[in-house]
Amino acid sequence: MKQKIGIGNILESAFPPRSTGNASDSTALPGLSPTTLLETFVPGYGAIHKFLLFSFGFDVTVLVSLGVVLWLSGRIFRSVWTVIYAIVASNYMAEINVSSTDEIHAHLIAFLAHQYKINSSRRLMAETPSKSAWELDNEDTETQETTVDAEGNIKWLNFSNQEAKSQPRFTPAIGSHNFWHKGTYFQLRRKEVSMFDELGGGAAAFKDKEVLTLSCFGRSTEPIKKLIEHAKAHYHLGHNAKTVIKRPAPKDMRRFGGRGAWVKIAERPCRPMKTVVLDEERKMDVLADINEYLNPATARWYANRGIPYRRGYLFYGPPGTGKTSLTFALAGVFGLDIHVVSLLEPTLTEEELGMLFTNLPARCIVLLEDIDTAGLIRETSDDDDVVKKGEEGEGKRRGEDWNVVDLTKALKKANQLSEEEKKKGISLSGLLNIIDGVASHEGRVLVMTTNHPEKLDEALIRPGRVDHQVAFGNATQLQVKELFERMYTNDLPRTKLILSSPSTSSPVPAPVTPLSLSINEKEKEKDDFTPPLTPIKTTANGTIEKIKDEELSQEELSDEAGKFASHVPDGMFSPAEIQGFLLKRKKDPRRAVLEVGTWVDGMKEVKRRGGKVVTVQ
């Protein structure tokens, strides 16, 4: 009869019973069998072992011994694998680290979010993406709603469930991840680290930042570089039709991105240059000047002649004349980001402003809006303040002599600001040094806007700091006509709707809506075109009736634009005021023509009285 060999027998042979050493002594010490060892280290194991052995004939020691062997094997294998992987990683793998303070980090996260959207993973991090109104509009093209139903009743839009429709973005969680890209195996390690940052002035704080580590097999980093280039291309896909607006990082975020960090606040569709209400000659002059400046050969020309490679522009004119609009249009034409700086920011210091200008990209537009309201003043010495106080006091005291007490009071008042208060805000000398100082940034396009150029200091707008000045004015009748045509051109063809009011017998044109499309246009816009509304009119008794369709041709639109422009005085209203009037009648050009006379008369009266509240809309 063959004896069964099991793990228990092997362990018993490895730990045989020990005797007392006396051959004559028949009493042996207990053996160190597996069961005995388990009874020693696991309380209650003996009772469980006997119960299972005598009740079911199952020796649980075999199962426990097998588990111990597997656990030991796993520990040994993990230790061996760690050593082998460390050797392979240090000698046969390449890696690149990316910090969260760099823009490439955002590019990689967006690319990985796209990758993990189509590929499954067991460890992800959910994020709420920030989307602009334009992006939400593109996502909801299939569910667009109208404000009027088929029966002519007003349909109020409700966006209470907009957040519920917004899909979260999933990115790799903190830890290690593996993925394939174009036939190459990559490993991603995402971790957070705390760093000790010296804030200056003896202050310091810990700040957290994230580090991405990309690695692949091989001794070359070329596959990782190609992956990063692909991620950047994926991130900027479609950005050629958008303008990115950036602002300085808020004070509570500067500890993450460091001082001088810029954050993206918006992405807007590029504004066509034809939408800017400005004389064509002036627009072409500015375009040609910036185009010549941004030419790479121009940078070499400046360097060879020792001229700082900088360009500044001053856009001045009444409010609402298109100064900021031209800046956005220029950014769209040349594909530049806009970096907006407010000099009235109370937490912005000269040191931080200098760091912001230092961290600007090679080519961009820096926009300083309403530079006249920034409170830039020259720093005066204490003696000048005393003299000024003395001159003012002399006029008030009508020739009385100043005594020592008065001089002491004036000097004390001039120095009453504390050192901390003096550090707040931006002084004129500090701004001038940042704009064209020795360490100032080169390659940027600086645009300053103002409503009152006469209030600016001459040192701020001298040549070298402001190289090109563009004057903006109120709209001429030709510009009013172009503005009218642009407002209603995209809505052709149109339907003339008439609403009859019970209190008046004269018909009042009502908002018009698109009525008909050709078959090809319907097929082309099948997914995003809202079915046309039925032309209606409201009678005196409140009933709704359909009316006959009437299209407004291009010639008719040009005639209506001429009639509209003839009612608007030349150079009296800004383009923003006229556009505001047209927006309230954005679907009804005939109504705008009929009501513009009343609006002009009301605006004239408001301007005559010097009021600011417009009652005529």
C-alpha positions as CSV (number, residue, x, y, z in Angstrom):
1,M,0.0,0.0,0.0
2,K,1.4,3.3,-1.1
3,Q,1.7,6.1,1.4
4,K,0.1,9.4,0.4
5,I,2.6,12.2,0.3
6,G,1.2,15.7,1.2
7,I,2.4,19.0,2.4
8,G,1.7,17.9,6.0
9,N,4.1,14.9,5.5
10,I,6.7,17.2,4.1
11,L,6.5,19.6,7.0
12,E,6.6,16.7,9.5
13,S,9.7,15.3,7.9
14,A,11.2,18.7,8.1
15,F,10.4,19.0,11.8
16,P,10.8,15.5,13.2
17,P,9.9,14.7,16.9
18,R,12.7,15.5,19.3
19,S,13.7,13.0,21.9
20,T,15.3,13.5,25.3
21,G,18.5,12.0,24.1
22,N,18.2,9.0,26.4
23,A,17.8,5.8,24.5
24,S,16.4,4.1,27.4
25,D,13.8,6.7,28.0
26,S,10.7,5.8,26.1
27,T,9.0,9.1,26.8
28,A,9.6,11.5,23.8
29,L,9.0,15.3,23.8
30,P,6.2,16.6,21.6
31,G,7.3,16.9,18.0
32,L,7.3,20.2,16.1
33,S,4.7,19.2,13.5
34,P,2.8,21.8,11.4
35,T,-0.3,21.3,13.6
36,T,1.7,22.0,16.7
37,L,3.2,25.2,15.2
38,L,-0.2,26.5,14.2
39,E,-1.6,25.7,17.7
40,T,1.3,27.6,19.2
41,F,0.8,30.8,17.1
42,V,-2.9,30.7,16.3
43,P,-5.2,30.5,19.4
44,G,-8.0,28.0,19.1
45,Y,-6.5,26.3,16.0
46,G,-6.3,22.9,17.7
47,A,-10.1,22.7,18.4
48,I,-11.0,23.8,14.9
49,H,-8.5,21.3,13.4
50,K,-9.8,18.4,15.4
51,F,-13.4,19.3,14.6
52,L,-12.9,19.4,10.8
53,L,-10.7,16.3,10.9
54,F,-13.1,14.1,12.9
55,S,-16.3,15.5,11.4
56,F,-15.4,15.8,7.7
57,G,-12.1,14.1,7.4
58,F,-10.5,17.2,6.2
59,D,-7.0,18.3,7.4
60,V,-7.1,22.1,7.5
61,T,-3.4,22.1,8.0
62,V,-2.8,21.3,4.4
63,L,-4.8,24.4,3.3
64,V,-3.1,26.7,5.8
65,S,0.3,25.4,4.9
66,L,-0.5,26.0,1.2
67,G,-1.5,29.6,2.0
68,V,1.7,30.2,3.9
69,V,3.8,28.9,1.0
70,L,2.0,31.1,-1.5
71,W,2.4,34.2,0.8
72,L,6.1,33.5,1.1
73,S,6.4,33.0,-2.6
74,G,4.6,36.3,-3.3
75,R,6.9,38.2,-1.0
76,I,9.9,36.7,-2.5
77,F,8.6,37.3,-6.0
78,R,7.8,41.0,-5.2
79,S,11.2,41.6,-3.8
80,V,12.9,40.0,-6.8
81,W,10.6,42.0,-9.1
82,T,11.4,45.2,-7.3
83,V,15.1,44.7,-7.7
84,I,14.8,43.7,-11.4
85,Y,12.5,46.6,-12.2
86,A,14.8,49.1,-10.5
87,I,17.7,47.8,-12.6
88,V,15.6,47.9,-15.8
89,A,14.2,51.4,-15.0
90,S,17.6,52.9,-14.2
91,N,19.3,51.4,-17.2
92,Y,16.7,50.6,-19.9
93,M,13.9,53.2,-19.4
94,A,13.6,56.9,-20.2
95,E,11.4,59.3,-18.4
96,I,10.3,63.0,-18.5
97,N,8.8,64.9,-15.5
98,V,6.2,67.7,-16.0
99,S,5.3,70.1,-13.2
100,S,1.8,71.4,-12.6
101,T,3.2,75.0,-12.8
102,D,3.8,74.5,-16.6
103,E,1.2,74.7,-19.3
104,I,2.3,71.3,-20.7
105,H,0.7,69.7,-17.5
106,A,-2.7,71.0,-18.6
107,H,-2.1,69.8,-22.2
108,L,-1.2,66.3,-20.9
109,I,-4.2,66.1,-18.5
110,A,-6.6,67.1,-21.3
111,F,-5.1,64.5,-23.6
112,L,-5.2,61.8,-21.0
113,A,-8.9,62.7,-20.2
114,H,-9.6,62.1,-23.9
115,Q,-7.7,58.8,-23.8
116,Y,-9.5,57.5,-20.7
117,K,-12.8,58.6,-22.2
118,I,-12.5,56.0,-24.9
119,N,-10.4,53.5,-22.9
120,S,-11.5,51.7,-19.7
121,S,-9.6,52.1,-16.4
122,R,-10.2,51.1,-12.9
123,R,-8.7,54.1,-11.2
124,L,-9.9,57.5,-12.4
125,M,-10.3,61.0,-11.0
126,A,-13.6,62.9,-11.7
127,E,-13.4,66.6,-12.5
128,T,-15.9,69.2,-13.4
129,P,-14.7,70.9,-16.5
130,S,-15.2,74.7,-16.9
131,K,-16.9,75.4,-20.3
132,S,-17.8,78.7,-21.9
133,A,-21.3,79.5,-23.2
134,W,-20.0,78.9,-26.8
135,E,-18.8,75.3,-25.9
136,L,-22.1,74.6,-24.1
137,D,-24.0,75.9,-27.2
138,N,-22.0,73.6,-29.5
139,E,-22.8,70.6,-27.3
140,D,-26.5,71.4,-27.2
141,T,-27.0,71.9,-31.0
142,E,-29.3,68.9,-31.1
143,T,-31.5,70.1,-28.3
144,Q,-31.8,73.8,-29.2
145,E,-35.1,75.4,-28.3
146,T,-37.0,78.4,-29.6
147,T,-38.6,81.1,-27.6
148,V,-41.9,80.8,-29.4
149,D,-43.9,77.6,-30.0
150,A,-45.8,76.7,-33.1
151,E,-49.0,78.4,-31.8
152,G,-47.2,81.7,-31.3
153,N,-47.1,81.5,-27.5
154,I,-43.9,82.7,-25.7
155,K,-41.9,79.7,-24.4
156,W,-39.6,80.6,-21.5
157,L,-36.3,78.8,-21.5
158,N,-35.2,77.1,-18.3
159,F,-31.6,76.1,-17.5
160,S,-32.1,74.6,-14.1
161,N,-30.8,71.2,-15.3
162,Q,-27.8,72.6,-17.2
163,E,-25.4,71.4,-14.6
164,A,-26.9,67.9,-14.6
165,K,-26.3,67.7,-18.4
166,S,-22.7,68.7,-18.1
167,Q,-20.6,65.6,-18.3
168,P,-17.6,65.2,-15.9
169,R,-14.1,64.8,-17.1
170,F,-12.2,61.7,-16.0
171,T,-8.4,61.8,-15.7
172,P,-6.0,59.3,-14.2
173,A,-6.0,59.2,-10.5
174,I,-3.0,59.7,-8.2
175,G,-0.7,56.7,-8.7
176,S,0.7,54.7,-11.5
177,H,-1.0,54.0,-14.8
178,N,-0.1,52.2,-18.0
179,F,-1.3,52.8,-21.5
180,W,-0.4,52.3,-25.2
181,H,-0.1,55.0,-27.7
182,K,0.8,54.5,-31.3
183,G,2.4,51.1,-30.6
184,T,4.5,52.3,-27.7
185,Y,4.0,51.2,-24.1
186,F,4.0,54.2,-21.6
187,Q,3.9,54.3,-17.9
188,L,2.4,57.4,-16.1
189,R,3.0,58.2,-12.5
190,R,0.9,61.0,-11.0
191,K,1.8,62.3,-7.6
192,E,1.6,65.4,-5.4
193,V,4.6,66.9,-3.6
194,S,4.9,69.6,-1.0
195,M,7.5,72.2,-1.5
196,F,8.9,74.9,0.8
197,D,8.5,78.2,-0.9
198,E,10.1,81.4,0.3
199,L,7.7,84.3,-0.3
200,G,10.1,87.1,0.5
201,G,10.2,89.4,3.4
202,G,11.3,86.6,5.7
203,A,8.0,84.8,5.1
204,A,7.7,81.2,3.8
205,A,5.0,78.6,3.3
206,F,4.5,75.1,2.0
207,K,2.8,74.7,-1.3
208,D,1.5,71.6,-3.1
209,K,2.1,70.9,-6.7
210,E,1.6,68.0,-8.9
211,V,4.2,66.1,-10.9
212,L,3.6,63.9,-13.9
213,T,6.3,61.3,-14.8
214,L,6.1,59.7,-18.2
215,S,8.4,56.8,-18.9
216,C,8.8,54.2,-21.7
217,F,11.2,51.3,-22.4
218,G,14.4,52.3,-24.2
219,R,17.3,54.6,-23.7
220,S,15.8,57.4,-25.8
221,T,13.2,60.0,-24.8
222,E,12.0,60.5,-28.4
223,P,8.7,58.5,-27.9
224,I,7.8,60.7,-24.8
225,K,8.7,63.9,-26.7
226,K,6.4,62.8,-29.6
227,L,3.6,62.0,-27.1
228,I,3.9,65.5,-25.5
229,E,3.9,67.1,-28.9
230,H,0.8,65.1,-29.8
231,A,-0.8,66.2,-26.5
232,K,-0.1,69.8,-27.3
233,A,-1.5,69.5,-30.8
234,H,-4.6,67.8,-29.4
235,Y,-5.0,70.5,-26.8
236,H,-4.8,73.4,-29.3
237,L,-7.0,71.6,-31.8
238,G,-9.6,74.1,-32.9
239,H,-7.9,77.0,-31.0
240,N,-7.1,78.8,-34.2
241,A,-10.7,79.9,-34.2
242,K,-10.6,81.0,-30.6
243,T,-9.0,83.8,-28.6
244,V,-7.7,82.9,-25.2
245,I,-8.0,85.6,-22.4
246,K,-5.7,85.3,-19.4
247,R,-5.4,87.3,-16.2
248,P,-3.0,87.3,-13.2
249,A,-3.6,84.4,-10.9
250,P,-5.7,85.4,-7.8
251,K,-3.9,85.9,-4.6
252,D,-5.1,82.6,-3.0
253,M,-3.9,80.7,-6.1
254,R,-0.5,82.3,-6.3
255,R,0.9,79.8,-3.8
256,F,0.2,77.0,-6.2
257,G,1.4,78.6,-9.4
258,G,4.0,81.0,-7.9
259,R,4.2,84.7,-8.3
260,G,3.8,86.0,-11.8
261,A,1.5,83.2,-12.9
262,W,-1.2,83.7,-15.5
263,V,-4.5,81.8,-15.6
264,K,-6.9,81.3,-18.5
265,I,-10.2,82.8,-17.7
266,A,-12.0,82.5,-21.0
267,E,-12.0,81.3,-24.6
268,R,-14.0,83.3,-27.1
269,P,-14.5,82.9,-30.8
270,C,-12.2,85.1,-32.8
271,R,-13.9,88.4,-33.7
272,P,-13.8,89.2,-37.4
273,M,-12.1,92.5,-38.2
274,K,-15.1,93.6,-40.3
275,T,-17.2,93.7,-37.1
276,V,-15.1,96.6,-35.7
277,V,-16.6,100.0,-36.4
278,L,-13.6,102.0,-37.4
279,D,-12.4,103.7,-40.5
280,E,-10.9,101.1,-43.0
281,E,-7.8,103.1,-43.5
282,R,-7.0,103.2,-39.8
283,K,-7.7,99.5,-39.4
284,M,-5.4,98.6,-42.3
285,D,-2.8,100.9,-40.9
286,V,-2.8,99.1,-37.5
287,L,-2.9,95.7,-39.1
288,A,0.0,96.5,-41.4
289,D,2.0,97.9,-38.5
290,I,1.5,94.9,-36.2
291,N,2.1,92.4,-39.1
292,E,5.5,94.1,-39.8
293,Y,6.4,94.1,-36.2
294,L,5.6,90.4,-35.7
295,N,7.7,89.3,-38.7
296,P,10.6,87.3,-37.5
297,A,13.0,89.3,-39.7
298,T,11.9,92.4,-37.8
299,A,13.3,91.0,-34.5
300,R,16.7,90.5,-36.2
301,W,16.5,94.0,-37.6
302,Y,15.8,95.5,-34.2
303,A,18.7,93.5,-32.6
304,N,21.2,94.4,-35.3
305,R,20.5,98.1,-34.6
306,G,20.3,97.9,-30.8
307,I,16.7,98.8,-30.6
308,P,14.5,97.1,-28.0
309,Y,12.1,94.8,-29.7
310,R,8.8,96.2,-28.3
311,R,5.7,97.9,-29.7
312,G,3.1,99.9,-27.9
313,Y,-0.3,101.2,-29.0
314,L,-2.6,103.7,-27.5
315,F,-6.3,103.5,-28.4
316,Y,-8.2,106.6,-27.2
317,G,-11.7,107.9,-27.6
318,P,-15.1,108.1,-26.0
319,P,-16.6,105.0,-24.3
320,G,-18.2,102.4,-26.5
321,T,-16.3,103.3,-29.7
322,G,-14.6,100.0,-30.1
323,K,-11.2,100.2,-28.5
324,T,-11.4,96.8,-26.7
325,S,-13.2,95.3,-29.7
326,L,-10.3,96.2,-32.0
327,T,-7.9,94.5,-29.6
328,F,-9.9,91.3,-29.7
329,A,-10.1,91.4,-33.4
330,L,-6.3,91.9,-33.7
331,A,-5.8,88.9,-31.4
332,G,-8.0,86.8,-33.7
333,V,-6.2,87.9,-36.9
334,F,-2.7,87.2,-35.6
335,G,-3.6,84.2,-33.4
336,L,-2.3,85.8,-30.2
337,D,-3.5,85.4,-26.6
338,I,-4.7,88.4,-24.7
339,H,-3.2,89.0,-21.2
340,V,-5.4,91.5,-19.4
341,V,-3.9,93.5,-16.4
342,S,-5.9,95.8,-14.1
343,L,-3.6,98.3,-12.4
344,L,-6.4,99.0,-9.9
345,E,-6.0,95.5,-8.4
346,P,-5.3,96.3,-4.7
347,T,-3.3,93.1,-4.1
348,L,-1.0,93.7,-7.2
349,T,2.4,95.1,-6.4
350,E,5.1,96.4,-8.7
351,E,7.2,93.3,-8.0
352,E,4.4,90.9,-9.0
353,L,3.6,93.0,-12.1
354,G,7.2,92.8,-13.1
355,M,7.1,89.0,-12.7
356,L,3.9,88.9,-14.8
357,F,5.6,90.7,-17.6
358,T,8.6,88.4,-17.3
359,N,6.4,85.3,-17.6
360,L,4.7,86.5,-20.8
361,P,5.0,84.3,-23.9
362,A,7.2,85.2,-26.8
363,R,4.4,86.8,-28.7
364,C,1.1,88.0,-27.1
365,I,-1.0,91.1,-26.6
366,V,-0.9,92.8,-23.2
367,L,-4.1,94.9,-22.6
368,L,-4.1,97.7,-20.0
369,E,-7.7,99.0,-20.1
370,D,-8.6,102.5,-18.9
371,I,-5.1,103.5,-18.1
372,D,-6.3,107.0,-17.1
373,T,-8.2,105.6,-14.2
374,A,-5.3,103.6,-12.7
375,G,-4.3,106.5,-10.5
376,L,-0.7,106.6,-11.8
377,I,1.1,109.6,-10.3
378,R,4.6,110.7,-10.1
379,E,6.4,110.0,-6.9
380,T,7.4,113.4,-5.3
381,S,10.0,114.1,-2.7
382,D,9.3,115.3,0.8
383,D,10.7,118.8,0.0
384,D,8.5,119.1,-3.1
385,D,5.5,118.2,-0.9
386,V,6.4,120.8,1.6
387,V,6.8,123.5,-1.0
388,K,3.5,122.5,-2.6
389,K,1.8,122.6,0.8
390,G,3.3,126.0,1.4
391,E,2.1,127.4,-1.9
392,E,-1.4,126.2,-1.2
393,G,-1.3,127.5,2.4
394,E,0.0,130.8,1.2
395,G,-3.1,131.3,-1.0
396,K,-5.4,130.3,1.8
397,R,-3.7,132.5,4.4
398,R,-3.7,135.5,2.1
399,G,0.0,136.4,2.3
400,E,0.6,135.4,5.9
401,D,4.1,134.0,6.6
402,W,4.7,130.4,7.3
403,N,6.1,129.6,10.7
404,V,8.1,126.6,12.0
405,V,4.9,124.9,13.3
406,D,3.2,125.0,9.9
407,L,6.2,123.6,8.1
408,T,6.5,120.8,10.7
409,K,2.8,119.9,10.2
410,A,3.1,119.9,6.4
411,L,6.2,117.7,6.5
412,K,4.5,115.3,9.0
413,K,1.4,115.0,6.7
414,A,3.5,114.3,3.7
415,N,5.2,111.4,5.5
416,Q,2.1,110.0,7.2
417,L,1.8,107.0,4.8
418,S,3.4,103.9,6.3
419,E,5.9,101.8,4.4
420,E,3.2,99.1,3.9
421,E,0.8,101.6,2.3
422,K,3.5,102.9,0.0
423,K,4.0,99.4,-1.3
424,K,0.4,99.0,-2.4
425,G,-0.5,100.0,-5.9
426,I,1.5,100.7,-9.0
427,S,3.5,104.0,-9.3
428,L,4.1,105.7,-12.6
429,S,7.9,105.1,-12.4
430,G,7.4,101.5,-11.6
431,L,5.1,101.0,-14.6
432,L,7.6,102.8,-16.9
433,N,10.4,100.5,-15.7
434,I,8.3,97.4,-16.3
435,I,7.3,98.6,-19.8
436,D,10.7,99.6,-21.2
437,G,13.2,99.1,-18.5
438,V,16.5,97.2,-18.8
439,A,14.9,93.9,-17.8
440,S,11.5,94.5,-19.6
441,H,10.0,91.8,-21.8
442,E,10.4,91.9,-25.5
443,G,8.2,90.6,-28.3
444,R,4.9,91.5,-26.8
445,V,2.3,93.9,-28.2
446,L,1.2,96.4,-25.5
447,V,-2.2,98.0,-26.0
448,M,-3.4,100.7,-23.6
449,T,-6.9,102.1,-23.8
450,T,-8.2,105.4,-22.4
451,N,-11.2,107.6,-22.6
452,H,-9.3,110.7,-21.6
453,P,-5.8,110.9,-23.2
454,E,-5.3,114.4,-21.9
455,K,-5.1,112.9,-18.3
456,L,-2.1,110.7,-19.2
457,D,1.4,111.6,-18.2
458,E,3.6,112.6,-21.1
459,A,6.3,110.1,-20.0
460,L,3.8,107.3,-20.4
461,I,2.9,108.0,-24.0
462,R,6.3,109.2,-25.3
463,P,7.7,107.4,-28.5
464,G,9.3,104.2,-27.5
465,R,6.6,103.3,-25.0
466,V,3.7,104.2,-27.3
467,D,4.7,103.9,-30.9
468,H,1.3,104.1,-32.5
469,Q,-1.8,106.1,-31.5
470,V,-5.3,105.3,-32.8
471,A,-8.2,107.7,-32.3
472,F,-11.7,106.4,-32.0
473,G,-14.8,108.5,-32.4
474,N,-18.6,108.2,-32.5
475,A,-20.1,106.5,-35.5
476,T,-20.5,108.2,-38.8
477,Q,-23.6,107.6,-41.0
478,L,-21.6,105.3,-43.2
479,Q,-20.6,103.3,-40.2
480,V,-24.1,103.2,-38.9
481,K,-25.3,101.8,-42.3
482,E,-22.6,99.1,-42.2
483,L,-23.5,98.3,-38.6
484,F,-27.2,97.9,-39.6
485,E,-26.4,95.6,-42.5
486,R,-24.1,93.4,-40.4
487,M,-26.8,93.1,-37.7
488,Y,-29.4,91.7,-40.1
489,T,-27.5,90.1,-43.0
490,N,-27.2,86.6,-41.5
491,D,-30.9,86.3,-40.8
492,L,-31.9,86.4,-44.5
493,P,-34.4,85.4,-45.8
494,R,-36.9,87.1,-43.5
495,T,-40.7,87.3,-43.0
496,K,-42.6,90.5,-42.4
497,L,-44.9,90.1,-39.4
498,I,-47.5,92.7,-38.4
499,L,-48.9,93.0,-34.9
500,S,-52.0,95.1,-34.6
501,S,-52.4,96.7,-31.2
502,P,-56.0,97.4,-29.8
503,S,-55.0,100.9,-28.6
504,T,-53.7,102.1,-32.0
505,S,-54.7,101.7,-35.5
506,S,-51.1,102.0,-36.9
507,P,-49.4,98.7,-37.5
508,V,-46.2,98.0,-35.5
509,P,-43.7,95.6,-37.1
510,A,-43.1,92.5,-35.0
511,P,-40.0,90.4,-34.6
512,V,-39.3,88.3,-37.7
513,T,-38.0,84.8,-38.0
514,P,-36.4,82.6,-40.7
515,L,-39.2,81.1,-42.8
516,S,-37.8,79.1,-45.7
517,L,-34.7,77.2,-46.7
518,S,-33.8,75.4,-49.8
519,I,-33.7,71.6,-49.9
520,N,-29.9,71.6,-49.9
521,E,-29.8,74.0,-46.9
522,K,-32.2,71.9,-45.0
523,E,-30.2,68.7,-45.6
524,K,-27.0,70.6,-44.6
525,E,-28.5,72.0,-41.4
526,K,-30.6,69.0,-40.6
527,D,-29.1,68.5,-37.1
528,D,-28.9,72.0,-35.8
529,F,-31.7,73.9,-37.6
530,T,-34.8,74.7,-35.7
531,P,-38.0,74.2,-37.8
532,P,-39.3,77.6,-38.9
533,L,-42.1,79.2,-37.0
534,T,-45.5,79.9,-38.5
535,P,-45.9,83.7,-39.4
536,I,-48.7,85.1,-37.2
537,K,-50.3,88.3,-36.1
538,T,-52.4,89.3,-33.2
539,T,-55.7,91.0,-33.9
540,A,-57.5,93.5,-31.8
541,N,-59.6,90.9,-30.1
542,G,-56.5,88.9,-29.1
543,T,-56.9,86.1,-31.7
544,I,-53.9,84.8,-33.6
545,E,-54.0,84.7,-37.4
546,K,-51.5,83.6,-40.1
547,I,-50.2,86.2,-42.5
548,K,-48.7,86.1,-45.9
549,D,-44.9,85.5,-46.2
550,E,-42.7,88.3,-47.5
551,E,-38.9,88.0,-48.0
552,L,-36.5,90.8,-47.4
553,S,-33.9,90.8,-50.2
554,Q,-30.4,92.1,-50.1
555,E,-31.4,95.2,-52.0
556,E,-34.2,95.9,-49.6
557,L,-31.9,95.4,-46.6
558,S,-29.5,98.0,-48.1
559,D,-32.4,100.4,-48.6
560,E,-33.6,99.9,-45.0
561,A,-30.0,100.5,-43.8
562,G,-29.8,103.7,-45.7
563,K,-33.1,104.9,-44.2
564,F,-31.9,104.0,-40.7
565,A,-28.6,105.8,-41.1
566,S,-30.3,108.9,-42.4
567,H,-32.1,109.3,-39.1
568,V,-28.9,109.1,-37.0
569,P,-26.9,112.3,-36.8
570,D,-23.3,112.0,-37.9
571,G,-20.9,111.6,-35.0
572,M,-23.4,111.9,-32.2
573,F,-23.8,108.3,-30.9
574,S,-21.2,105.7,-30.2
575,P,-21.3,102.3,-32.0
576,A,-22.1,100.6,-28.6
577,E,-25.2,102.9,-28.2
578,I,-26.5,102.1,-31.7
579,Q,-25.8,98.4,-31.3
580,G,-27.7,98.4,-28.1
581,F,-30.7,99.9,-29.8
582,L,-30.5,97.3,-32.6
583,L,-30.1,94.3,-30.3
584,K,-33.5,95.0,-28.9
585,R,-34.9,94.6,-32.4
586,K,-32.4,92.0,-33.6
587,K,-35.0,90.1,-35.6
588,D,-36.9,93.1,-37.0
589,P,-35.1,95.6,-39.2
590,R,-38.2,97.4,-40.3
591,R,-39.2,98.0,-36.7
592,A,-35.8,99.4,-36.1
593,V,-36.2,101.9,-39.0
594,L,-39.6,103.0,-37.8
595,E,-38.5,103.5,-34.2
596,V,-35.1,105.0,-34.6
597,G,-36.4,108.6,-34.9
598,T,-38.1,108.4,-31.6
599,W,-35.0,106.9,-30.0
600,V,-32.7,109.6,-31.5
601,D,-35.0,112.4,-30.1
602,G,-35.0,110.8,-26.7
603,M,-31.2,110.3,-26.7
604,K,-30.7,113.9,-27.7
605,E,-32.8,115.1,-24.8
606,V,-30.8,112.9,-22.4
607,K,-27.5,114.2,-23.7
608,R,-28.8,117.8,-23.5
609,R,-29.7,117.4,-19.9
610,G,-26.5,115.6,-19.2
611,G,-28.3,112.6,-17.8
612,K,-27.1,109.0,-17.8
613,V,-30.4,107.0,-17.5
614,V,-31.9,106.3,-20.9
615,T,-35.7,106.0,-20.8
616,V,-36.2,105.6,-24.5
617,Q,-35.2,102.0,-25.5
